[in-house]
Amino acid sequence: MSKDDGGPAFPAPEAAVARFGEGNPDAFLGMSLRDFFAAKCDIKVYAPVDSFYRKHGRHPTINELAAWIAEVRFIEADAMLAAMSA
């Protein structure tokens, strides 16, 4: 699955070239804007245990909860990227 990740969150190609040479400066640009948005998502507003329960009819295991939180974070990040290009 390929998604538009918004490009690098903190681009610094000149610094990458200065530190790592001309080889492939894009490889050193760090996290994507999508990753940054997902990391900044305030998951509390989604009440992850309650929203999981509403979707699945049961309480999540800890591993299911972690996966659910990650999914919700990236749903919000994708919405933010879409809003930027609207």
Secondary structure, DSSP 8 states (H G I E B T S, - for coil): ------SBSS--HHHHHHHH-SS-GGGGS-SBHHHHHHHH--GGGG-HHHHHHHHHSS---HHHHHHHHHHHHHHHHHHHHHHHH-
